[in-house]
Amino acid sequence: MTGKQDDGLDRLSSPELHDLAVERAKRHADAKFLRDLMSMLPVAEAGAGDLAESEDEVSDAAAHFNDVRHSGRGEAAELLRPFYLQYLREHHVKAARS
């Protein structure tokens, strides 16, 4: 990360990035982030090879709310990793020091 201060986010796992981003969005009532995540989730699930889950997501919007909690797990989380990183960096969130 030449020329940038290390925010520690790249060292976090995709599930940790998900949790940090979703918790920040909930704390700040950031409905746009949650809506964007819900719209990206079916694509990530399809990319992860879970076509049945992706089709269910598209046909049943209510399922999105439950899936946001689980979108930080598995291959879909890896595909959503750039989205979480961008969101957290836009809001100047840093990883907790371990």
N, C-alpha and C positions, 0 to 999 in steps of 0.2 A: 504494500500500500504506500507507494512512494508519494510524498507530499501530503499525506493525510494522517491525521492522528488515529492511532489504533483504537477502535471502539470495542474490540474484543468480540464482535458479533460473528466473525468468520470462524471462530473457534467453537461456537456453540453447535450442538446437533440440530438437525431440522426440527425434531420435537420441541427442543428448548426454544428455538426461534419462534415456532408456532405459539407456544404458551406465552412467551413474552409479548408478541405482537397482539394476540387476542386479548390478553389481560390489559394491555395498554388501551386497546380500542374500547373495551368494556368500561374501564375507568374513566375514559374521556368521552363516553357516549358517541364514539366514532362510527356512526351507522354506515357511512360511505365505505370504510374499510371492510366492515362485515359484509355489506352488499357485494363489494368487489370480490371478496373471498368466496362468497357463495356462487358468484357467476363463474369463477375460475375453477371451482372444485370439480364439476363434471368433466372438464377438459383434462385436469390432472389425473382423475380416476381413469379416464379412458386411456391416457398416456401410460398409466401404470398397468394397463391390461385388464382393468376391471370394467368391461363394457356394460355388463348388466347393472352394476352400481351406477354408472354414468347415465344410462337410460332412465333408471329410477329417479335420479336427481333431476333430470330435465322434466320428467312427467309429474313430479310431486314436489313443488317448491317448499312445502312445509318440512320436508325431510332435510332441507338445507340447514335449518336452525340446529338440529341435532348433530348434523355432520360437521358443522364448524368446530364443535368440541373435539371431534375425532380427526380433523384434517391435518393434525400435526404428527400423524403416525404413518408408517409404511412408505412405500414408493411415491405415493401422491405427495407426501410431505417433502420429499426430495425435489419433486418437480415444482413445488410451491416455494421452495427456499429463496429464490431470487425476489419473489414478491414480498416475503417477510423481511428480507434484508433491506430492500428499498424503503418499505414502510417505516421500519425502525430507524433507519438513517435519516429519513426525511424529518423525523420527530426527535432527532438527536438522542436516541436511546442508546445506552451503553450496556454491555454485559457486566454483570456483577463480577467483581474480582474474586478469584478462588484462591 
